[in-house]
């Protein structure tokens, strides 16, 4: 599994996940929308930690810096 999530994107994903968690825990977002957002936050956290996003594979996208060594 080749990494396709760069450092800046990891930071953004983790920040969004933290914001969603705070909104849920403070009661701003509740019910079904809150649960859906919590699942999304979990996915953002997981993909940030492993550095791989499966949705990028079919389109060949990557936000990692290219390796300059050949």
C-alpha positions as CSV (number, residue, x, y, z in Angstrom):
1,X,0.0,0.0,0.0
2,X,1.7,3.1,-1.2
3,X,1.1,6.3,0.8
4,X,-0.9,8.9,-1.0
5,X,-1.8,11.4,1.7
6,X,0.7,14.2,2.3
7,X,1.6,15.9,5.6
8,X,-0.5,19.0,5.0
9,X,-3.5,17.0,4.2
10,X,-2.9,14.8,7.3
11,X,-3.0,17.9,9.4
12,X,-6.2,19.2,7.8
13,X,-7.9,15.9,8.2
14,X,-7.0,15.6,11.8
15,X,-8.1,19.2,12.5
16,X,-11.5,18.5,10.9
17,X,-11.9,15.3,12.8
18,X,-11.1,17.2,16.1
19,X,-13.6,19.9,15.3
20,X,-16.3,17.3,14.5
21,X,-15.6,15.6,17.8
22,X,-15.8,18.8,19.8
23,X,-19.1,19.7,18.1
24,X,-20.5,16.3,18.9
25,X,-19.3,16.3,22.5
26,X,-20.7,19.8,23.2
27,X,-24.1,18.9,21.8
28,X,-24.0,21.2,18.8
29,X,-24.4,18.3,16.4
30,X,-26.6,15.4,17.6
31,X,-28.7,12.5,16.4
32,X,-28.1,10.8,13.0
33,X,-26.1,13.8,11.5
34,X,-23.8,13.6,14.6
35,X,-23.3,9.9,14.2
36,X,-22.6,10.3,10.5
37,X,-20.1,13.1,11.2
38,X,-18.4,10.9,13.9
39,X,-17.9,8.1,11.4
40,X,-16.5,10.6,8.9
41,X,-14.1,11.9,11.7
42,X,-13.0,8.3,12.4
43,X,-12.3,7.8,8.7
44,X,-10.3,11.1,8.5
45,X,-8.3,10.0,11.6
46,X,-7.6,6.5,10.3
47,X,-6.5,7.7,6.8
48,X,-4.3,10.4,8.4
49,X,-2.6,7.9,10.7
50,X,-1.9,5.3,7.9
51,X,-1.2,7.9,5.2
52,X,-3.4,6.2,2.6
53,X,-6.8,7.2,1.2
54,X,-8.5,4.4,-0.9
55,X,-10.7,7.0,-2.7
56,X,-7.5,8.4,-4.4
57,X,-6.5,5.1,-6.0
58,X,-9.1,5.0,-8.9
59,X,-8.3,8.5,-10.0
60,X,-4.5,8.2,-9.3
61,X,-4.4,11.2,-7.0
62,X,-1.8,11.8,-4.4
63,X,-0.9,14.7,-2.1
64,X,2.5,13.3,-1.2
65,X,5.6,15.1,-2.4
66,X,7.3,13.3,-5.2
67,X,10.5,11.5,-4.5
68,X,13.3,13.3,-6.3
69,X,15.6,10.4,-6.2
70,X,15.5,8.1,-9.2
